[in-house]
Amino acid sequence: MAKFTVNTHRFDPYRNFKFRVKVDGQYVAGVNKCSALKRTTEVTQWREGGDPSTSRKLPGKSSYEAVTLEAGLTHDPTFEAWANLVHNFQGDAAGSLKNFRKDISIDVYNEAGQRVYTYKLFRCWVSEYQALPDLDASANAVAIQHIKLENEGWERDTSVTEPTEA
């Protein structure tokens, strides 16, 4: 059975290292890591009075795990500006109730740089922000900042289809 409908010659799955994250219609600079998209549905057990030895399982509430994005430290202010909408350190520390939730998208690309998947995440907001990593003058590492995004769900954008590979 073919794993790919357009590129029937292809047997290898897509790699996980080519992706871009879009916030407010703009790609965020330097994103090098994105945690998994995970949805969990609770199980509700139910037993019928006439059949006490068997319980049935019904789907309950679904919840979506937070997504963590990591980016190399650049002059792109996207993470910091968004985190400040939730918690503004000036004044009474009140956040922006109007703009702190944002829909974002994650684009996944094949090895040739063609977009193969897009997932849309809805009503995301920053619950954790790390502006700087531990700084160490003797280390040989990239400075990484990260944000943790709570979200109220995600879905695959089905308008993005399998491209024809050369």
C-alpha positions in Angstrom: 0.0 0.0 0.0 1.4 3.4 -1.0 2.2 5.7 1.9 1.9 8.8 -0.4 -0.8 9.3 -3.0 0.9 11.8 -5.2 4.5 10.7 -4.8 4.0 6.9 -5.0 7.8 6.4 -5.4 8.4 7.8 -1.9 8.5 5.4 1.1 10.3 7.5 3.7 8.1 9.6 6.1 8.7 13.3 6.4 11.5 14.6 8.6 10.8 16.7 11.7 13.5 19.4 11.2 11.9 21.6 8.6 9.1 23.8 10.0 8.1 27.4 10.5 5.8 29.0 13.0 3.5 31.9 12.1 2.1 34.4 14.6 0.0 37.4 13.5 0.6 36.4 9.9 4.4 36.6 10.2 6.9 33.8 10.6 8.8 34.0 13.9 12.6 34.2 13.5 14.9 31.5 14.8 12.3 28.9 16.0 14.3 25.7 16.4 11.9 23.5 18.4 8.2 23.0 18.8 6.8 20.4 21.2 4.2 17.8 20.0 0.5 18.6 19.4 -1.3 16.3 21.8 -5.0 15.9 22.5 -6.4 13.8 25.3 -10.0 12.7 25.7 -11.2 11.6 29.1 -12.8 8.2 29.5 -16.2 8.0 31.2 -17.2 4.6 32.5 -20.8 3.6 32.4 -22.6 0.5 33.6 -26.1 -0.7 32.7 -28.2 -1.9 35.6 -29.2 -5.1 33.8 -25.5 -6.0 33.0 -23.5 -5.2 36.2 -20.5 -7.3 35.2 -19.6 -5.2 32.2 -18.8 -1.5 32.1 -18.8 0.5 28.9 -16.5 3.3 28.0 -17.7 6.6 26.6 -15.7 9.6 25.4 -15.7 12.6 27.9 -14.0 16.0 27.8 -11.1 16.6 25.4 -8.2 18.7 26.4 -5.2 20.0 24.5 -1.7 20.1 26.0 0.3 23.3 26.0 2.8 23.7 23.1 6.4 24.9 23.8 8.3 26.9 21.2 12.0 27.5 21.5 13.9 30.0 19.4 17.5 31.2 19.2 17.9 34.7 20.7 17.5 37.3 18.0 16.1 40.8 17.7 12.6 39.4 16.8 10.4 40.8 19.6 7.4 38.4 18.9 7.8 36.2 22.0 8.5 39.0 24.4 5.7 41.3 23.1 3.2 38.5 23.3 4.2 37.4 26.8 3.9 41.0 27.9 0.2 41.1 26.8 -0.6 38.5 29.5 1.5 40.1 32.2 2.6 43.7 31.9 5.2 44.5 34.6 4.3 48.2 34.6 1.5 49.7 36.6 -1.0 47.3 38.1 0.4 44.3 36.2 -2.8 43.9 34.3 -2.6 42.1 30.9 -4.3 43.0 27.7 -7.7 41.2 27.7 -8.2 42.2 24.1 -5.1 40.9 22.3 -3.5 38.2 24.5 -5.1 35.3 22.6 -3.8 34.5 19.1 -4.3 31.9 16.5 -1.0 30.5 15.2 0.0 28.1 12.5 2.8 25.5 12.2 3.9 24.7 8.7 5.9 21.5 8.0 8.1 21.2 4.9 9.6 18.3 3.1 13.4 18.1 2.4 12.9 20.1 -0.8 11.3 23.0 1.1 7.7 22.3 -0.1 5.0 22.8 2.5 3.3 19.4 3.2 1.3 20.1 6.4 -0.2 23.0 8.2 -1.7 22.9 11.6 -3.8 25.8 13.1 -3.8 26.3 16.8 -6.6 28.3 18.2 -6.9 30.9 21.0 -3.3 30.5 22.2 -1.8 32.5 25.0 1.6 32.6 26.8 1.5 30.9 30.2 5.3 30.7 30.5 8.1 32.9 29.0 11.8 32.5 29.4 13.6 35.5 28.0 17.2 34.3 28.5 18.7 30.9 29.2 21.4 30.3 31.9 24.4 32.3 30.7 27.7 30.6 30.9 30.9 32.2 29.5 32.7 28.8 29.2 29.8 27.2 27.2 29.7 26.8 23.5 25.9 27.0 23.0 23.2 29.1 21.3 21.2 31.4 23.6 17.6 30.0 23.6 14.3 31.7 24.7 11.1 29.8 25.0 7.3 30.3 25.4 4.7 27.9 26.6 1.4 28.3 24.8 -1.9 27.2 26.3 -4.4 26.6 23.5 -8.0 25.6 23.1 -7.6 23.2 20.2 -5.9 22.6 16.9 -6.8 21.2 13.5 -5.0 20.3 10.3 -5.5 22.7 7.4 -6.8 20.3 4.8 -6.2 22.9 2.0 -2.5 22.0 2.2 -2.1 18.9 0.2 0.8 16.6 -0.8 3.0 18.5 -3.4 4.5 16.8 -6.4 8.2 16.1 -5.6 10.8 16.5 -8.3 
